[in-house]
Amino acid sequence: MAISVPLELPEEALEQIKATMFETAVEAFKTAGKKQDFPNWMNLTQTAGYMGVSKATLNNFIKQGLKVATINGIQRVCQNEADRFFIEHQI
């Protein structure tokens, strides 16, 4: 059962709320856009960026079982593998 409570705010407060909501939405779209910039199969630098870690930490993740595809010396990590690795290590 929903309860409705009428609330009156000064126009200045409403404008501030609108501005804050707009800024928050813009930041959310920017963040979402950055996540989509990564290819499905990423090189190690891209993988570190996708996972939000340094290259040294990425190398530790690889030692801990993060799977890397290597073909003719070219190394790539699939986004699904990076996601799987994080999920597998959740506490």
Residue, then its C-alpha position, 0 to 999 in steps of 0.5 A: m500500500a503506497i502512501s502519498v505525502p504532499l511536499e512543497l519545496p521552494e523553486e530554488a530547491l527544486e532547481q538544485i535537485k534537477a541540476t543534481m539529477f542531471e549531473t548524476a545522469v551525465e556521469a552515469f552515461k559517461t561511465a557506461g560509455k567507457k565500459q563499452d569502449f573495450p573490445n570483447w578480446m582485449n590486449l593486456t593494457q586494455t584488460a587492466g583498464y577494463m578490470g580497473v587494476s594496474k598491469a602488475t596486479l593483472n599479472n598477479f591475476i594471471k598467475q592466480g588463474l585469469k585465462v589469457a589466449t596467446i596466438n603467435g605471441i599475441q595475448r588477449v583476454c576475453q571480457n567474459e573471462a575477466d568477469r568470470f575471474f572476478i565472480e569466482h573470487q567474490i567473498 
